[in-house]
Structures are given as C-alpha cells and as structure tokens.
Amino acid sequence: MTKLYTATQLIAEHLAKVKIGEIAVLPVILKEQPPDGYIFDCLVCPSFIEFVPESDSEHDDFVRIKLQYPIGTTIGVKETWGYDISHMNPQRQVIILKSEVGNHKEYQDVSWHSASTMPKDAIRWFGTVTGNRVCRVQEMTYDDITSMGFDILLDEYQQPFDSTFRQYWNSQHAKKGYGWDKNPFLELLTIRRERNDY
C-alpha cells in the first residue's frame, strides 16, 4: 500500500530534481508528540518507537508511538497541480505539476490547486523509505538540511545555523503548534526514488 505525503512547493521543487535511484530526505512531524520531559529511547519494532522520562523520576513510564512511515513504506508525493490549458480538451484534461513548469510564462494563466487536493492517479513521484531517524527539528544536521535543497550557514561549532531554513520551518508549521522554538520530534525519512509515473 502507498502512503501519501503532501509536499510544500519548496519540497516538491527539490524532489523534482531527485532522479530515479537517488536519495531524498524529508522531515515529517511525529503525529503524536511525547509528553514534555520525555526523550527518544529506541525503536521497539519496525513500526513503534519508545520515549522515556529525561531524568530519573518516580515513575518508570515509557511512551510508545507508532511511526507513520516505517522502513519499507512506499510513499507517493502530492504536490501543487493544475490543468494545462494549452492542451485543454474536454475529453482529456492534462494535469501538470508546478514543480515541473515553475514560473514559465506559458503557464502563467494556470489555476493552481493545493497539493492536498491532488488526485491520487495524478501522483508522479514515488519512493521507498530506506531510513527513518527520530530527532527534534533543531537536531537536524548540516547534511540533513542541505540534502533537502537548502544552502545553509554553520555556526562557530560547525552546527547548522540558518535563518532561511528556520523561517521556512515556521512558515509551514508554527501556526499548527510545531514551530522551531517548540522543537518537535520528527521522523527524518531517507527515501529512494523508485519511479516517476506519467
């Protein structure tokens, strides 16, 4: 079964450059966040991860959370789409992707639709999850962020420091309560592109 991932325009444009057989990195916020004061402990089985209290406490409680995209999962990427009006034919409407045509003036009159509304049979980017690392957004490495297509700066400790990525993150997630300062846990997916359906 294929799970769907709704990509922002920036991520979709990056993924469009990834060729079949190449690797992409996608950060996905854990659907369920552990309680405050808990840290990631381990992968319990292919589909579950475990969190434990950060410091010794009177309880030995652990929290188990199901991964959305375990290793081996096939992902189909939904992205911003529209109908190619230059080929408009009531019998056959041709779907185009904004990540493929960009801001080319030939497509300036296209009425673009949200990625979340993309028809399943129009999805063209498919991949298989080959790695799934759990971390907080602020624990993403230089390699993680640059492999998403961002050019970033390093601080004096050679750690990623990039206001562009932070601004991007906040623009996509802060209103939902998962902004940079909240430092949510992620599934940091490594995905091998398998095919591009047309």
N, C-alpha and C positions, 0 to 999 in steps of 0.2 A: 504494500500500500504506500502511496506517495503522500507525504505531509506537505502542506503548503506554508510558504514563508512570504509575507508581504514586505517587499523591499521599498525603502525610500528611494527617491530619484537618484541621489548620490550613490547609494549602494548598487542600484540597478545599473548605473553607468559604469561602475567599477566591474561588476560581474560580467557585463557585456564584453569586456576586454579579456576575460579569462577563457582560454581555449580548452577544447576537449582534452582531458587528461591532466590539466593543470589544477592547482590547488587554490582555493579561496578561503578567507577567514571571515566568519560572521559572528558578531556578538548578539546573543539573544537573552533578554532578561528572563531570569527564572520566573515562571508563572506564580509560584508560591515562594515568598521570601521567608527565611528562618526568622525566629524572634530575635529582637535586639540582644546582643551579648553572646550570640552563637557564632561559631566559626565552622568552616568546612572541615570535615574529618576524612571521609573516604567514600569511594564508590562501593556500594554494598553488593550490587549485581549489575548487569548491563543497563538496567533501567532506573535504578534508585541510587541516590546519594544521601549521605548522613552528615548532620551537623551536631556539634556538641557545645556545651557551655564553654566560653572562652577562658574563664577562670574556675578554680575549684569552687564548687558551690555545694549547698546542702543537698541538691538533687543531682542525680546521675542521668537525668533525662537526655535523650537524644531525639532529634527530629529527622524524620526520613521524608525526602521529597522526590517525586517522580520526575525524571528527565523528560523534556519534550521531544528531544532529538537524540536518542541513543545511537551509538556507533552502528553503522549498517543501514540507518534510515535513509530512504530516498527522499529528496526534497525537490519540490517544484516551486520556482520563484515567481510570485505575482508582482507585476510592475505596472507603471503608468502606461496606458494604451489608448488607442483611438482608431477610427476608421480612415483609411486612405481615400480621401475624397477625389483624388485624381483618377482613381480606378473605381469610382462609385458605380456600382451596378446593383440594382435591387435584388438580382438573383444571387449575387455572390459578393458579400462585403469583405474586403481585405483588411485584416487587423494589422496595425503597425505598432511598434513599441517606441516610446520616446527616447529610450536609451540608445536605440539604433539610429534614429534620424536626428537627434539633438535639436538644435535651433535652425536647421536648414530652412531657408525661406520658402522652399517648395511646400513645406508642411506647416507654415505659419497660421493657416486657417483651420487646422485640425482642432476639433473639440476633444481635449484630452480628458480621460476618465481616471478616477482614482485606482490605485493598484488593488485596493480591497474589492473592487467590483470586476476585476479581470475574469473573464470566463475561463473555466478550467481547461477547456480544449484549446485555448489560445496560448497557454504557457509554453515557452520555448526553452527555458533554462532548467536543466535537471542535474542533480548531483547526488553523491553518496557521502554521508557523514563518515569520515575516517578517523576523526579525533574529536573529543569533547572534554575540554578542560573547564573546571569550575573555578571562577575567580571573581573578585569585585572589579567594577569598571576601572577604578583607579589602580588596579594591579596589572592592567594590560601592559604588555611590554612594547618597546620600540618596534620590534618585528611584527607584533600583532597589529599595531595601528598602521604601520606603513604597508602591510600586506592587504589592508582594506582600501588602499589607494590614497592615503593621507601622507603628505610630506610634513614631518614634524621636527621640532627642535628638541634637543636634550638639555637637561639642567646640568649643574656642576657635578652631579653624581652619576652622570650618564643615564639618567632616568628620563622617560618621556615627559616633556612639558610642552604642551601645545594648546594654546587657547583656541585654535581653529577646531580641533577635534572636540574639545570641551564645549565650545559653542554649538557645534553640530549635535553633540550628545544632548545638551539641554534643550535645543530646539525640537528634538524628536521625543524626549522622554520626561522633561521637567514637569509639564502640565499633568502628566499621569502619575506623578509622585516618585519618579525614578531618576531625578536629576543627578548631576555629577556629585553634588555635595551629599546626597543621600547614599552614594556609593553602593548601589545594589549589586547583588550576586548575579552572575551571568553564566550561561552555557556559552563558552567560546568555541564555536564549531570550526573544524577544519573540514572542508568539503572538496571532494574531487569532482570536477565537472565531467559528466558522463555523456551527455548528448545535448543537442540543440534541435528541438523539433520545429519543423516548418511545414 
